[in-house]
Amino acid sequence: MEADVRVRTRKTNIQKALLRAVASAGLLSVAILAPNMLKILGRSGFVPKSRFKGVVSISRKRLISAGLLIYKDGYLRLTPLGEAKLRKLEASDFKMKKPKRWDGKWRVLIFDIKERRRDTRDKIRRTLVAIGFVRLQNSVWVYPYDCEDLITLLKADFKIGKDLLYMIVDSIENERFLLENFELRRGN
């Protein structure tokens, strides 16, 4: 199992590096892309040095066949599907910055997503758990720190603009378990 996880992680990291390279440069010549990608992947330890060219080439072909990249006139471009995939990969890397001092306010998310979009609803729940939100009820989640940027990203990625409400509240009834969960205390 550990070996499988390492392989999946490495593939995801290679995909992300290739998509980021194409996205950051806009249009990249394949001739320019490959040498730079080899250096990036080599420094980060994603791929053994002896397999650089093959891994990048295979990954590029897979991304093209998956519809995430398009190769046209000697250039690689991100497709809309590729842009969405890159946003999701980057969202999974999103680390919430915790300020040194809590401002005493709770960030509450409430969403109401129709049953026909159950997959989206479940993805949102998994994302919130991964970030560190605590569930109060099925579609009510709490976090103690500013996360407005993340919420904007979630709304855009999942296309749930009005279905997700972000609130900043001063107190929550019976909040002791939240304070304990986040290892916080109210200032007197």
Summary of the structure (lengths in Angstrom):
residues: 188
radius of gyration: 20.5
end to end distance: 49.1
largest distance: 65.7
contacts: 473
relative contact order: 0.11
helix: 56%
strand: 16%
